[in-house]
Amino acid sequence: MEIRNILDTLSEGEKILHKDLIDECIKREDEMNMISKITKESLKSFEIFVNQLGQLFDALKVLNAELELYQEETVPDENYYKYLN
């Protein structure tokens, strides 16, 4: 339940009598709502980061496999030079 819903139940006299307390409660509720929003956005950004990091590691695995194939095709084995003489 939001503080504004509770304030609607107060009489005008109660609102005037507790104005400072009401203002402080509204301020704190607004801050909590902002923190909650930032936290949700941060979690979403972190989720995107983790997904992209996973894609990067997958790409690095593919690159590593391609480099191993390239090395096998281009680098002669240790016996290559023995038969040239």
C-alpha positions in Angstrom: 0.0 0.0 0.0 1.3 3.4 -1.0 1.5 6.3 1.5 -0.7 8.4 -0.8 -3.5 5.8 -0.4 -3.2 6.1 3.4 -3.2 9.9 3.2 -6.5 9.9 1.4 -8.1 8.4 4.5 -6.9 11.3 6.7 -9.0 14.3 7.5 -7.8 17.8 6.5 -7.1 18.5 10.2 -4.9 15.4 10.5 -3.1 16.4 7.2 -2.3 19.8 8.6 -1.3 18.5 12.0 1.1 15.9 10.6 2.3 17.9 7.5 6.0 17.5 8.2 5.7 13.8 8.8 3.5 13.3 5.7 6.0 15.2 3.6 8.9 13.1 4.9 7.0 9.9 4.2 6.1 10.9 0.7 9.8 11.9 0.1 11.0 8.5 1.4 8.4 6.6 -0.6 9.5 8.5 -3.8 13.1 7.6 -3.1 12.3 4.0 -2.5 10.4 3.9 -5.8 13.3 5.4 -7.6 15.8 2.9 -6.0 13.5 0.0 -7.0 13.3 1.3 -10.6 17.1 1.7 -10.8 17.6 -1.8 -9.3 15.3 -3.4 -11.9 17.1 -1.5 -14.7 20.5 -2.5 -13.3 19.5 -6.2 -13.1 18.2 -6.0 -16.7 21.5 -4.4 -17.8 23.5 -7.1 -15.9 21.4 -9.9 -17.6 22.2 -8.4 -21.0 25.9 -8.1 -20.1 26.0 -11.8 -19.0 24.3 -12.9 -22.2 26.8 -10.9 -24.3 29.7 -12.2 -22.3 28.5 -15.8 -23.0 28.3 -15.0 -26.7 31.9 -13.6 -26.6 33.2 -16.8 -24.9 31.3 -18.9 -27.5 33.0 -16.9 -30.3 36.4 -17.3 -28.6 35.9 -21.1 -28.6 35.1 -21.1 -32.3 38.1 -18.8 -33.0 40.3 -21.1 -31.0 39.1 -24.2 -32.9 39.7 -22.4 -36.2 43.2 -21.4 -35.1 44.0 -25.0 -34.2 42.9 -26.1 -37.7 44.9 -23.4 -39.3 48.0 -24.4 -37.3 47.6 -28.0 -38.3 47.4 -27.0 -41.9 50.2 -24.4 -42.0 52.8 -25.5 -39.5 54.9 -28.5 -40.6 55.4 -31.3 -38.1 58.8 -32.1 -36.6 59.6 -34.7 -39.3 59.0 -32.3 -42.2 62.6 -30.9 -42.3 64.2 -34.3 -41.7 63.1 -35.6 -45.2 64.2 -32.4 -47.1 68.0 -33.2 -46.9 
